[in-house]
């Protein structure tokens, strides 16, 4: 009996934009959380009918992402950087529509050292599908932070 392995690969692109110009860009891998795996399984077969993960959140937490995470460590709720409903799309990486993509661009209204990002399924609370911690992106008022969070099924 042949078994086909299905893999979910997460990827995050973060662009720091100042005065309309990209001044920094990062490409990092994502960590799918344990509760995120349960969310995906429930979405797949309709069990419990969890909401789709269509929100992105930023934070200032510095503890490494772990499978047991259920929330961002220290989510930002001010300075124009609060959790937001992302633009969602199916895109093609290897085969047609094999990648779910969430994109959002925040415009800062204050100064923050952003160090974490997550994909969630609610405007507040909710289930954390994925999270990643990274070295600080220091934003000041009027800077933009554009995050593209992708989940590819391969």
N, C-alpha and C positions, 0 to 999 in steps of 0.2 A: 504494500500500500504506500503510495506516494503522499507525502504531506507537503502542502504548500505553506511556507512561512509567510506571514503577513507582518510587516514591520511598519511602525509609525515613526517617522523621522521629523524632528522639530528643528526649525531654523529661524533665527531672528536677525533682522537687519535694522540697525539704529543709525539714523542720520541726525547730526547736530547742525542746524542751519542758523546762520547769523547774517542779517542784512541780505537775505536771498541767496547766500552762498553756503555750500556744504563745507563746514570747517572741521568736521570729524565724521568718520563712519566706522561702524563695527559690524562684523558678521560673527554671530556666536551660535553655538548649538543650544538647544532647548532641553530641559529635563521634564519628562511627562511624569506627573505625580501619580501616586496610588489612587487617590480619589478621582483624578483625571481619567485613569484607565477605566474605572467603574462608570464614570460619566459616558465615555465612549461606548462601552459595552451596552449600557442602557439605551443610548441613542440608536445603536445598531439594531436592537431587537424590540424597541419600544417598551422595555421593562422599566416601569417607574416613570417613563417619559420625562427624563431630565431636559432642561432647557439647553439649547445649543450654546457653545462658548463663543460669544460674539463681542465680548468686552475686553479692553486692554487696560491694565493698571500699571502705574509706576510707583516706585518706592525709594526709600533711602536706607533700607536694611542691608547689612553686610554679611550676615551669616550665609554660608554656602547653601545653595539650593539642595534639597533632599527629597527623596521619593515620598516621605511622610508629610511634606508640607501641605497645609490646607488653606493657606492665605499668604499674601505678601507679608514679609516681616514687619515693615513699617511703611504702609501705603500712604502716598501723598494725597491729600484731600483739598489742597489750596494752591495758590500761586499759578492758577491756570493749568495745573498738571493733574487734576483729579481723574479718576477712572472714567472711561468714555466708551460709548458704543462705536465699534470699529466699522469700517466699510469691509464687507465680507465678499469673497469671490471664490469660485473654483477655478484653478489655473492648471496648466499642464507643465509638469516637470519631466516625466518619463513617458507617461501615457496620458491620454485625454482625461482631463479633470481629476487627476490623482492627488492634487494638492489643495488644501483649504487654506486660504490666506485672509488674514485680518490686518487692516492698515488703518492707522490714525496718526494725525499730526496735531500735536499740542503747541500752543503759543504761551510761553511763560509770562507771568505777570509779576514775577519775583525771582529771587535767587535760590537755587537748589542744587545739591550734588546728587544727581539721580544715579542709583546703583543697582536697581532691580526692576524687572519687568515681569508681568504675568498675564496669562489669558484666562478669563473667567466667564461664567455663564449667567451673571446677573450684574445689574447696575450697582448693587451693594451686597455684601455677603456673597452668597453663591459658592460654586465649586471651582476650585483652582485646577485648571487643566494642565498648565505648565508654568514653570518659573525659572528664571535665571538671574544670577547676580554677576556683576561685572565691575570693573574699575570705574570710578565716578566720571560722569558726564556733567560738567559744571555749566549750568544754564543761568543766564541772567534775563532780566525783563526784555521782552520782545524776541528772544531766541525761540526757535522752533525745534521740536524733537519729533522726528517722524519714525514710527516703528512699523515694520512689516513683519508679522509673526506668521510663519508658515508651518503647516503640518502635512507632510507628504506620506501617503500610503504606498509602500513598495513591496 
